[in-house]
Structures are given as structure tokens and as C-alpha cells.
Amino acid sequence: MHRPAATADRNPVVRREEGMLPFLLARLRHWHAQLVSGGRQVCGIPDYQAYLAHQRRHHPDQPVLSYEAFFRQRIDARYGGRGRMRCC
């Protein structure tokens, strides 16, 4: 008896494997973003994307800061603001 070759429209395993690549790439992008965010937190670099997500989720009625204003606010909060550097 002759068996037809496996094709994507007949074999659900082939279809699932073809769908795995986008899933794996999405997971890889997610983990990369998490690593970058964690690295920035360790180095003290503020995460503007996390700020935007927080503002949209918790304070949708308030205006968001520009990247420059956000960065300046975070640096001022960390180092005492107004050009003053606090001691280590």
C-alpha cells in the first residue's frame, strides 16, 4: 500500500512545528527584554518603557513625561537633583 508524504495540511505535527518558530521567537524576545530591563536596573539606568506601561495601566488620565524629562527626573531623584551630587 502506498502512503502519501506528510504535508502541512494533512499532518498536525508538521503544522504545530511550523507554528513553534514564531512562538519560540516571541519567548526569546520576551526574555531578552527582561534581561535588558534587569541589567538597566542593576546599573541604575531608568526604564522608560516600564514607566510608560505603568502610566497607561494605573494613571491613564495623567500626561506622560517625555523621555528626556523622565530621565532627568530619575537622575535628580537618584543624585539629589538640581545639579548637586550627594556623597557616596
matplotlib code that plots the C-alpha trace (Angstrom):
import matplotlib.pyplot as plt

x = [0.0, 1.3, 1.3, 1.3, 4.1, 3.4, 2.2, 1.4, -2.3, -2.6, -0.2, -1.0, 2.5, 4.0, 1.6, 2.5, 6.2, 5.8, 3.9, 6.6, 9.1, 7.1, 6.3, 9.9, 10.9, 8.3, 9.6, 13.2, 12.2, 10.4, 13.4, 15.8, 13.6, 13.6, 17.4, 17.9, 15.5, 17.1, 20.6, 19.5, 18.0, 21.3, 23.3, 20.8, 19.5, 15.8, 13.4, 11.2, 9.2, 8.2, 7.3, 5.0, 3.3, 2.8, 1.3, -1.1, -2.2, -2.5, -2.7, -4.4, -5.8, -2.4, 0.1, 3.3, 6.7, 9.0, 12.0, 14.3, 12.1, 11.7, 15.4, 16.2, 13.6, 15.1, 18.7, 17.6, 15.9, 18.9, 21.6, 19.8, 18.7, 19.4, 23.0, 24.0, 25.8, 25.4, 28.3, 28.7]
y = [0.0, 3.5, 6.1, 9.8, 12.1, 14.2, 17.6, 20.6, 20.4, 16.7, 16.2, 18.2, 17.5, 19.4, 22.3, 22.5, 22.5, 25.3, 27.3, 26.8, 29.1, 32.3, 31.1, 30.5, 33.8, 35.6, 33.9, 34.8, 38.4, 38.4, 37.0, 39.4, 42.4, 41.0, 40.7, 44.2, 45.7, 43.8, 44.9, 48.5, 48.4, 46.9, 49.8, 52.4, 53.3, 54.1, 52.0, 54.4, 51.5, 50.2, 53.8, 54.1, 50.7, 51.7, 55.1, 53.5, 50.9, 52.9, 56.6, 56.8, 60.3, 61.8, 63.1, 61.1, 62.6, 62.8, 60.5, 63.4, 64.7, 61.2, 60.6, 63.9, 63.2, 59.8, 61.2, 64.0, 61.5, 59.3, 62.0, 64.7, 66.9, 70.5, 69.7, 68.7, 65.4, 63.7, 61.9, 58.1]
z = [0.0, -0.9, 1.8, 0.8, 2.0, 5.1, 4.2, 6.4, 5.6, 6.4, 9.3, 12.6, 13.8, 10.9, 11.4, 15.1, 14.4, 11.8, 14.4, 17.0, 15.4, 15.9, 19.5, 20.3, 18.8, 20.9, 24.0, 23.1, 22.6, 26.0, 27.8, 26.1, 27.1, 30.7, 30.7, 29.3, 31.8, 34.7, 33.5, 33.3, 36.9, 38.2, 36.5, 37.6, 34.2, 34.3, 32.2, 30.2, 28.6, 32.1, 33.1, 30.0, 30.7, 34.4, 33.4, 30.9, 33.4, 36.6, 35.6, 32.1, 32.9, 33.6, 30.9, 30.4, 30.6, 27.5, 27.6, 28.4, 31.2, 32.6, 32.5, 34.2, 36.9, 37.7, 37.7, 40.0, 42.3, 42.4, 42.9, 44.8, 41.9, 40.9, 39.9, 43.4, 43.7, 47.0, 48.6, 48.1]

ax = plt.figure().add_subplot(projection="3d")
ax.plot(x, y, z, "-o")
ax.set_aspect("equal")
plt.show()
